[in-house]
Amino acid sequence: MLAKSTSSAPQKSTPEEGNSLSASGLGYAPAVQPQSSERLPLDGLRVALAGPGRVGTSLAHWMRARGASIELVAGRDRETRQAVASTLGARAAPIDRLASAGCDLLLVAVADPALDEVAALLARRPQAAVALHTAGSRGASALEPLARRPATEPGGSGGEPASGSAPGSFHPLKAFPEPLPDVAEAAGTFFALDGPDAALAMGRRLAEAFGATAEVVPEPVRPLYHLAASVAAGGVVTLVATAAGLARELDLPDAVARGYLELASGAMSRARAALTEALERSQEPGTAARALAGAITGPVARGELETFRRQMTLLGSTREAEADRTLLFARLALETARLAAPGTGRTGSDARAELEQLLRNNRLL
């Protein structure tokens, strides 16, 4: 599903030319922007988008809402790129013919596995002064080919190498189940940055314009940062879905599954409030992790291990009992015991060891 523009600005057509499409090429008309007497934080910023998927489309709309001009939209699928370009008042281009040298920013919003191939394609032509990608597991070096691009396009007369784009990353720590064109969606989002000074400055400018937060996440730790992000988002939903599956096995109505989801939502709201309050009091490293651990609830977090033992014993006797699910619950409980222990006046290692011994004694681990 493609998002519709929230702006009432006139839209120009998006024809595609036989040669490379450039933001500074002959006959190119700049994108039409909403008229406003108020100066916006991204006024004057010219942007090209490579990858009009859910993330790229959302970020482009957010930038446009804050004053940027989206000049070019490039992608592999003709229908998709033209439709997205139309909503943004931009020109559409095949991704292998995009030349964004007339722009200030090239946003590369493609899936992590496709990034190397797309970077190689884009490096064949002159690109914007700064190029940022949105891949969570990759650092700035993924766009290094754009920093080495030649001064002329393929088939040209040659020439001395020119300085290329400043490569960087701009990863939004947010789920995009569909395009989210409303810039209000950006408020409070964390963006992971990486790259040279010009790329970092661009990332911080965008985040500030969105009402978001941006910090550097160095390239060496990116894979594990992204793994943790997957656990924080997909892992939570996986656990709720697992709980809903258990309710189904117990012949409980679907309203119980909805109740589990509301319970999880309430727990996350409590965690958010605890984190906000803690960070207002202290900026000491580790404050966030301690605050979130303190918001964990449930029998294990409260030290009610006998209650948990009875529950786990019954879990093993359900008609569709699965060893993997039992192990999942046990391992999750061990981590809960470790994290929540300070709230009960114990060390994490002691609480975890006691629960592990109980589980092993009852053949639940």
VEXBANU-774870 format. One line per field, with one value per residue (C-alpha): residue number from 0; x, y, z. Coordinates in Angstrom, 3 decimals, decimal comma. Layout:
N
i: [NUM_...];
east: [X_...];
north: [Y_...];
up: [Z_...];
! end
This chain:
365
i: [0_1_2_3_4_5_6_7_8_9_10_11_12_13_14_15_16_17_18_19_20_21_22_23_24_25_26_27_28_29_30_31_32_33_34_35_36_37_38_39_40_41_42_43_44_45_46_47_48_49_50_51_52_53_54_55_56_57_58_59_60_61_62_63_64_65_66_67_68_69_70_71_72_73_74_75_76_77_78_79_80_81_82_83_84_85_86_87_88_89_90_91_92_93_94_95_96_97_98_99_100_101_102_103_104_105_106_107_108_109_110_111_112_113_114_115_116_117_118_119_120_121_122_123_124_125_126_127_128_129_130_131_132_133_134_135_136_137_138_139_140_141_142_143_144_145_146_147_148_149_150_151_152_153_154_155_156_157_158_159_160_161_162_163_164_165_166_167_168_169_170_171_172_173_174_175_176_177_178_179_180_181_182_183_184_185_186_187_188_189_190_191_192_193_194_195_196_197_198_199_200_201_202_203_204_205_206_207_208_209_210_211_212_213_214_215_216_217_218_219_220_221_222_223_224_225_226_227_228_229_230_231_232_233_234_235_236_237_238_239_240_241_242_243_244_245_246_247_248_249_250_251_252_253_254_255_256_257_258_259_260_261_262_263_264_265_266_267_268_269_270_271_272_273_274_275_276_277_278_279_280_281_282_283_284_285_286_287_288_289_290_291_292_293_294_295_296_297_298_299_300_301_302_303_304_305_306_307_308_309_310_311_312_313_314_315_316_317_318_319_320_321_322_323_324_325_326_327_328_329_330_331_332_333_334_335_336_337_338_339_340_341_342_343_344_345_346_347_348_349_350_351_352_353_354_355_356_357_358_359_360_361_362_363_364];
east: [0,000_1,371_0,898_-0,963_0,544_-0,837_-0,041_-2,460_0,376_-0,016_1,666_3,679_3,798_6,600_7,783_10,900_13,559_15,757_18,980_20,003_17,748_19,539_18,361_20,368_19,791_18,499_14,769_14,302_11,640_12,083_9,465_6,466_6,418_3,524_3,329_3,823_5,044_6,609_10,210_10,632_13,785_14,580_13,794_16,206_17,237_17,073_16,674_16,774_15,330_16,653_14,267_10,593_9,545_7,873_10,860_12,025_8,522_7,878_11,142_10,656_7,215_8,632_11,387_8,928_6,629_9,588_10,409_12,682_12,137_12,022_13,476_13,927_12,558_14,426_13,535_13,483_9,721_8,396_4,844_5,962_8,547_6,159_3,330_5,558_7,156_3,698_2,749_5,984_5,944_9,139_10,520_10,819_13,897_15,174_17,649_20,497_20,055_19,814_22,207_21,537_24,572_22,303_20,863_22,108_21,106_20,688_18,668_19,277_16,425_16,845_16,995_20,316_21,100_20,567_22,698_26,019_24,511_22,582_25,639_27,635_24,908_24,635_28,420_28,441_26,962_27,497_25,451_24,486_26,930_25,787_24,459_22,750_21,417_18,761_20,087_20,369_23,076_25,482_27,715_28,833_31,293_28,381_28,175_31,931_31,697_29,836_32,754_35,004_32,727_34,218_33,644_31,885_29,044_29,662_30,294_31,622_34,964_36,750_38,469_40,139_38,422_36,199_35,369_32,225_29,401_29,993_28,675_26,727_23,873_20,550_18,727_15,312_14,703_11,037_8,740_7,216_4,431_3,277_4,285_3,776_3,485_2,510_5,615_4,087_5,098_8,735_8,531_10,729_12,189_15,857_18,110_21,462_24,141_27,538_29,947_32,158_31,286_29,186_27,054_26,630_25,646_23,008_21,625_21,391_19,710_17,055_16,444_16,108_13,640_11,569_11,571_13,591_16,842_20,083_23,322_26,314_26,225_29,713_30,005_31,693_28,700_26,009_25,174_24,481_22,696_20,393_19,944_18,818_16,449_14,905_14,383_12,874_10,343_9,771_10,709_7,996_5,369_6,651_6,132_2,601_1,797_3,170_0,967_-2,033_-1,210_-1,222_-4,623_-5,942_-4,692_-6,568_-9,783_-9,941_-11,796_-9,932_-10,716_-7,967_-5,395_-6,527_-6,182_-2,594_-1,834_-3,344_-1,342_1,869_0,976_0,394_3,700_5,502_3,758_4,924_8,463_8,387_7,263_9,941_12,629_11,541_11,488_14,887_16,562_15,149_16,905_20,207_22,265_24,690_25,553_23,362_20,430_18,154_18,866_18,312_15,054_13,672_14,707_12,919_9,684_9,570_6,643_5,278_5,853_9,539_10,294_8,651_10,550_7,443_9,310_6,917_4,086_6,223_7,213_3,562_2,805_5,713_4,739_1,239_2,695_4,453_1,184_-0,839_-2,105_0,217_3,171_6,324_9,820_10,964_8,217_8,918_12,594_11,681_9,635_12,354_15,156_13,046_12,349_16,059_16,817_13,876_15,255_18,689_17,415_14,739_16,751_17,972_14,324_14,104_17,388_19,365_22,134_21,206_23,535_22,086_18,477_19,223_21,125_18,284_15,680_17,910_18,364_14,599_13,926_16,555_15,316_11,867_13,207_11,937_15,311];
north: [0,000_3,369_6,305_9,353_12,756_14,720_17,934_19,773_21,094_20,839_17,756_17,684_14,739_12,199_11,220_9,111_10,065_7,824_9,211_9,506_11,671_14,447_17,019_19,615_18,399_20,459_21,095_19,784_21,621_21,719_20,020_22,103_22,787_23,789_27,556_28,895_32,152_30,193_29,127_25,397_23,706_21,891_24,759_24,723_21,090_19,192_15,437_12,384_9,083_5,703_3,026_4,073_1,386_1,824_3,413_5,595_6,825_7,692_9,584_11,471_12,636_13,672_15,682_17,332_18,246_20,027_22,048_19,839_19,491_15,877_16,117_12,533_9,112_6,090_2,429_-0,815_-1,107_1,497_1,633_2,001_4,708_6,731_6,468_7,513_10,301_11,633_11,889_13,788_16,142_14,560_13,013_9,217_7,372_3,808_3,304_2,506_5,886_8,109_11,061_13,261_15,563_18,632_17,580_18,082_14,610_11,182_8,922_5,245_3,280_-0,303_-3,580_-4,437_-7,354_-5,133_-2,250_-3,280_-3,833_-0,560_1,383_0,016_1,111_4,588_5,051_4,964_8,459_11,734_11,816_14,277_15,920_13,618_10,072_8,401_4,852_3,528_-0,005_-0,826_-3,492_-1,562_1,419_4,276_2,109_0,475_3,657_4,044_3,471_6,781_8,580_7,299_7,921_9,343_12,888_11,801_9,413_6,158_6,878_10,349_11,810_10,830_13,189_13,445_11,738_14,096_14,062_12,035_11,931_11,953_8,481_7,862_6,012_7,245_4,253_4,892_2,662_2,328_-0,275_0,592_-1,932_0,416_3,869_6,431_9,814_11,864_13,555_13,302_9,621_10,715_12,406_10,646_8,178_7,293_7,518_5,708_7,725_6,874_8,518_11,593_15,019_16,084_12,958_13,268_16,920_16,038_13,227_15,479_18,209_15,781_14,306_17,731_18,767_15,652_16,158_12,960_11,887_10,986_9,512_7,770_3,967_2,918_0,479_-2,380_-2,739_-2,279_-5,989_-6,516_-3,164_-4,317_-7,750_-6,081_-3,896_-7,001_-8,492_-5,249_-5,118_-8,512_-10,392_-8,704_-9,502_-13,077_-13,487_-12,050_-14,340_-17,302_-16,377_-16,127_-19,550_-21,047_-19,453_-21,081_-24,489_-23,991_-23,301_-19,756_-17,113_-14,724_-11,941_-13,400_-12,876_-9,274_-9,011_-10,240_-7,569_-4,870_-6,232_-6,008_-2,497_-1,437_-2,945_-1,028_2,197_1,595_0,950_4,150_6,194_4,631_5,337_8,941_9,615_8,001_9,948_13,187_12,453_11,136_10,887_8,377_5,544_2,526_4,527_3,477_-0,238_-0,128_1,765_-0,708_-3,669_-2,092_-1,967_-5,750_-7,405_-10,904_-13,768_-14,286_-10,570_-10,581_-13,694_-15,932_-18,964_-21,635_-20,006_-20,061_-23,711_-24,787_-22,848_-24,400_-27,902_-27,389_-26,006_-29,312_-31,171_-29,253_-31,309_-29,550_-29,252_-28,295_-28,639_-25,537_-23,404_-24,669_-23,857_-20,388_-19,624_-21,009_-19,021_-15,872_-16,383_-16,786_-13,468_-11,881_-13,117_-11,707_-8,287_-7,792_-9,098_-5,698_-4,790_-7,680_-6,862_-9,685_-9,896_-10,923_-13,907_-15,273_-14,927_-16,534_-19,418_-20,157_-20,228_-22,325_-24,891_-25,038_-25,563_-28,289_-30,078_-30,233_-31,229_-27,995_-27,020];
up: [0,000_-0,969_1,328_0,072_0,591_3,495_1,654_-0,589_-2,766_-6,556_-7,987_-11,176_-13,545_-13,229_-16,734_-17,063_-19,571_-21,673_-20,227_-16,606_-14,500_-12,699_-10,204_-12,089_-15,643_-18,572_-18,411_-14,881_-12,881_-9,092_-6,971_-6,025_-2,294_-0,034_0,265_3,777_5,290_8,151_7,673_8,194_9,529_6,267_3,894_0,963_1,420_-1,880_-1,522_-3,785_-2,600_-3,715_-2,493_-2,305_0,156_3,523_5,255_2,384_1,569_5,216_5,691_2,436_3,556_6,934_5,264_2,898_5,794_7,404_4,299_2,181_-1,548_-2,736_-6,226_-7,406_-6,473_-7,826_-7,582_-9,538_-9,957_-12,419_-11,058_-7,450_-8,051_-10,199_-7,658_-4,751_-6,788_-7,580_-3,901_-3,206_-6,198_-7,500_-10,682_-10,985_-12,216_-12,576_-9,770_-12,161_-13,907_-10,856_-10,731_-7,720_-7,845_-7,803_-4,451_-0,920_0,237_-1,290_1,016_0,261_1,843_0,691_2,595_4,256_1,876_-1,203_-0,006_-1,564_-5,009_-4,919_-3,714_-6,659_-9,086_-7,603_-7,611_-11,417_-11,574_-9,690_-6,508_-3,765_-1,375_1,428_1,057_4,025_4,140_6,523_7,084_10,762_10,630_8,381_8,980_6,776_4,827_2,994_0,907_0,532_-3,268_-3,532_-1,907_-4,709_-7,667_-10,908_-12,081_-15,258_-16,075_-17,959_-21,589_-20,907_-21,899_-18,697_-16,318_-12,957_-10,033_-8,069_-4,407_-3,961_-1,468_2,274_3,203_6,365_8,005_9,361_10,813_12,377_15,393_14,516_12,979_9,604_8,960_6,189_4,922_7,703_5,960_9,036_10,429_13,912_13,730_13,910_17,304_19,840_17,338_17,808_14,748_14,692_12,928_11,522_9,111_8,664_10,031_7,036_7,249_11,019_10,673_8,076_10,240_13,276_11,232_10,021_13,468_15,058_12,364_13,095_16,877_17,140_18,815_17,032_18,362_16,823_16,799_15,580_12,710_14,662_17,001_14,341_13,869_17,578_17,867_15,078_16,653_19,876_17,860_16,324_19,784_21,090_18,256_16,644_19,805_21,834_19,224_19,017_22,750_22,607_19,680_21,658_24,604_22,264_20,861_24,349_24,998_21,826_22,979_26,236_24,269_25,581_23,547_21,247_23,704_25,900_23,138_22,825_26,586_26,398_23,817_26,030_28,950_26,933_25,809_29,406_30,487_27,763_28,813_32,364_31,145_29,070_32,078_34,295_31,717_31,204_34,940_35,483_32,680_34,031_37,320_36,010_32,827_34,353_31,926_32,542_33,896_31,038_31,403_35,169_34,805_32,278_34,433_37,371_35,354_34,827_36,596_37,133_39,578_38,729_39,033_42,463_43,564_43,635_42,337_43,618_41,668_38,538_39,128_39,261_36,090_34,219_35,369_33,978_30,738_30,172_30,523_27,917_24,994_22,565_24,899_23,021_24,407_22,522_24,017_27,516_27,018_25,713_28,828_31,100_29,476_29,498_33,207_33,952_32,295_34,120_37,442_36,675_35,581_38,229_41,197_42,476_43,114_45,581_47,302_45,666_43,110_39,594_39,614_42,877_41,737_38,394_40,000_42,415_39,641_37,399_40,170_40,734_37,044_36,749_39,860_38,295_34,846_33,315_31,907];
! end
